[in-house]
Amino acid sequence: MTSKVTVYSAEWCAWCHKVKDFLKQNKIQFEEKNVDDPKNAEECVKKSGQGGIPVTEIDGQIVIGFDQKKIKELLKIQ
């Protein structure tokens, strides 16, 4: 089963690039939502309860920051 993954990020955010690079290296498809768009920023805050990025949503579970251990756990990768 393929996980539904969404990354809330911005071009200027170094940790956002780390999350996206990690997902790409592990061949995980994801949707990217740029928080410079107010609609995406509002959606991100609603889901995460805070304004920091990156925020990654994996099958409805929220991961704040680049928490590699939690991302691997939710995606069931080594």
Backbone as CSV, one residue per row, in Angstrom:
resi,resn,N_x,N_y,N_z,CA_x,CA_y,CA_z,C_x,C_y,C_z
1,MET,0.834,-1.192,0.000,0.000,0.000,0.000,0.877,1.254,0.000
2,THR,0.496,2.207,-0.807,1.249,3.452,-0.881,0.675,4.455,0.113
3,SER,1.569,5.073,0.862,1.151,6.090,1.822,0.840,7.389,1.102
4,LYS,-0.111,8.141,1.644,-0.384,9.485,1.127,0.482,10.445,1.934
5,VAL,1.397,11.112,1.237,2.366,11.987,1.904,2.242,13.414,1.346
6,THR,2.119,14.367,2.265,2.089,15.787,1.898,3.151,16.505,2.722
7,VAL,3.947,17.338,2.049,4.972,18.123,2.741,4.621,19.605,2.603
8,TYR,4.431,20.246,3.753,4.224,21.699,3.787,5.605,22.320,3.950
9,SER,5.988,23.137,2.974,7.358,23.643,2.981,7.439,24.982,2.270
10,ALA,8.675,25.492,2.186,8.948,26.726,1.440,10.338,26.601,0.823
11,GLU,10.536,27.273,-0.292,11.820,27.207,-1.006,12.996,27.644,-0.131
12,TRP,12.764,28.624,0.745,13.841,29.214,1.548,14.173,28.394,2.798
13,CYS,13.473,27.295,3.025,13.625,26.503,4.255,14.568,25.313,4.040
14,ALA,15.740,25.363,4.668,16.747,24.296,4.499,16.243,22.942,4.997
15,TRP,15.542,22.912,6.132,15.044,21.636,6.675,13.961,21.049,5.779
16,CYS,13.221,21.908,5.095,12.211,21.428,4.143,12.895,20.656,3.012
17,HIS,14.015,21.197,2.533,14.767,20.519,1.470,15.274,19.165,1.953
18,LYS,15.691,19.085,3.212,16.181,17.822,3.771,15.070,16.766,3.789
19,VAL,13.864,17.171,4.199,12.731,16.231,4.213,12.438,15.740,2.798
20,LYS,12.348,16.672,1.851,12.015,16.299,0.466,13.106,15.435,-0.158
21,ASP,14.368,15.758,0.105,15.482,14.943,-0.407,15.422,13.537,0.171
22,PHE,15.134,13.424,1.466,15.022,12.124,2.130,13.910,11.293,1.477
23,LEU,12.758,11.906,1.242,11.643,11.189,0.618,12.017,10.745,-0.798
24,LYS,12.655,11.635,-1.560,13.064,11.289,-2.932,14.070,10.143,-2.936
25,GLN,15.045,10.184,-2.014,16.055,9.123,-1.934,15.419,7.766,-1.641
26,ASN,14.311,7.785,-0.914,13.618,6.545,-0.558,12.460,6.237,-1.513
27,LYS,12.425,6.974,-2.643,11.430,6.763,-3.696,9.993,6.838,-3.177
28,ILE,9.770,7.809,-2.276,8.439,8.050,-1.723,7.817,9.214,-2.482
29,GLN,6.671,8.983,-3.102,5.982,10.066,-3.799,5.281,10.946,-2.765
30,PHE,5.308,12.243,-3.017,4.667,13.173,-2.088,4.133,14.382,-2.828
31,GLU,3.144,15.000,-2.209,2.610,16.262,-2.711,3.264,17.365,-1.901
32,GLU,3.698,18.396,-2.588,4.333,19.518,-1.902,3.370,20.702,-1.885
33,LYS,3.206,21.306,-0.710,2.361,22.494,-0.586,3.214,23.626,-0.024
34,ASN,3.406,24.653,-0.838,4.252,25.784,-0.461,3.476,26.718,0.469
35,VAL,4.017,26.934,1.676,3.339,27.766,2.676,3.461,29.264,2.398
36,ASP,4.194,29.636,1.344,4.189,31.040,0.936,2.815,31.398,0.352
37,ASP,2.042,30.375,-0.021,0.646,30.557,-0.431,-0.192,30.566,0.855
38,PRO,-0.873,31.672,1.153,-1.621,31.791,2.418,-2.606,30.639,2.673
39,LYS,-3.204,30.104,1.617,-4.150,28.996,1.755,-3.438,27.756,2.309
40,ASN,-2.254,27.468,1.778,-1.471,26.317,2.254,-0.953,26.553,3.672
41,ALA,-0.551,27.791,3.962,-0.047,28.125,5.304,-1.144,27.915,6.343
42,GLU,-2.349,28.355,6.021,-3.484,28.204,6.939,-3.801,26.731,7.164
43,GLU,-3.793,25.948,6.089,-4.048,24.506,6.170,-2.993,23.823,7.045
44,CYS,-1.736,24.227,6.874,-0.623,23.659,7.639,-0.794,23.937,9.137
45,VAL,-1.111,25.179,9.483,-1.288,25.564,10.889,-2.476,24.809,11.495
46,LYS,-3.561,24.672,10.731,-4.747,23.950,11.195,-4.399,22.503,11.537
47,LYS,-3.606,21.876,10.681,-3.264,20.460,10.875,-2.220,20.247,11.960
48,SER,-1.234,21.155,12.041,-0.111,20.938,12.955,-0.250,21.680,14.287
49,GLY,-1.071,22.721,14.304,-1.232,23.498,15.521,-0.098,24.483,15.776
50,GLN,0.763,24.662,14.805,1.868,25.613,14.971,2.326,26.124,13.611
51,GLY,3.184,27.144,13.616,3.553,27.807,12.370,4.880,27.408,11.768
52,GLY,5.611,26.516,12.427,6.926,26.127,11.905,6.823,25.129,10.763
53,ILE,7.840,25.117,9.930,7.920,24.131,8.847,9.295,23.484,8.888
54,PRO,9.495,22.337,8.295,8.528,21.580,7.514,7.521,20.839,8.389
55,VAL,6.350,20.608,7.799,5.341,19.738,8.396,5.038,18.681,7.344
56,THR,5.161,17.429,7.734,4.892,16.327,6.817,3.682,15.564,7.333
57,GLU,2.733,15.337,6.443,1.558,14.545,6.796,1.656,13.212,6.077
58,ILE,1.631,12.132,6.857,1.724,10.787,6.302,0.487,10.017,6.750
59,ASP,-0.399,9.740,5.802,-1.656,9.030,6.100,-2.376,9.627,7.309
60,GLY,-2.446,10.969,7.358,-3.170,11.640,8.429,-2.362,11.899,9.695
61,GLN,-1.156,11.339,9.772,-0.279,11.562,10.937,0.642,12.750,10.635
62,ILE,0.792,13.634,11.611,1.599,14.852,11.424,2.999,14.670,12.017
63,VAL,4.008,15.026,11.218,5.403,15.024,11.681,5.909,16.460,11.547
64,ILE,6.346,17.031,12.668,6.843,18.406,12.665,8.365,18.374,12.602
65,GLY,8.926,19.166,11.682,10.378,19.189,11.507,10.844,17.976,10.709
66,PHE,12.156,17.791,10.663,12.721,16.637,9.953,13.016,15.556,10.984
67,ASP,11.964,14.849,11.402,12.076,13.762,12.371,12.201,12.469,11.571
68,GLN,13.443,12.182,11.162,13.708,11.063,10.266,13.209,9.734,10.843
69,LYS,13.401,9.543,12.156,12.982,8.296,12.799,11.469,8.110,12.682
70,LYS,10.727,9.158,12.967,9.261,9.068,12.908,8.780,8.898,11.463
71,ILE,9.415,9.592,10.530,9.042,9.463,9.114,9.255,8.025,8.650
72,LYS,10.410,7.451,8.986,10.706,6.063,8.606,9.678,5.109,9.209
73,GLU,9.355,5.341,10.470,8.392,4.499,11.182,7.022,4.545,10.491
74,LEU,6.545,5.743,10.169,5.232,5.887,9.559,5.193,5.314,8.133
75,LEU,6.336,5.404,7.425,6.406,4.892,6.057,6.838,3.417,5.997
76,LYS,7.171,2.874,7.172,7.623,1.481,7.275,8.825,1.200,6.372
77,ILE,9.840,2.094,6.470,11.094,1.893,5.742,12.237,1.789,6.740
78,GLN,13.315,1.142,6.291,14.468,0.911,7.181,15.359,2.131,7.267
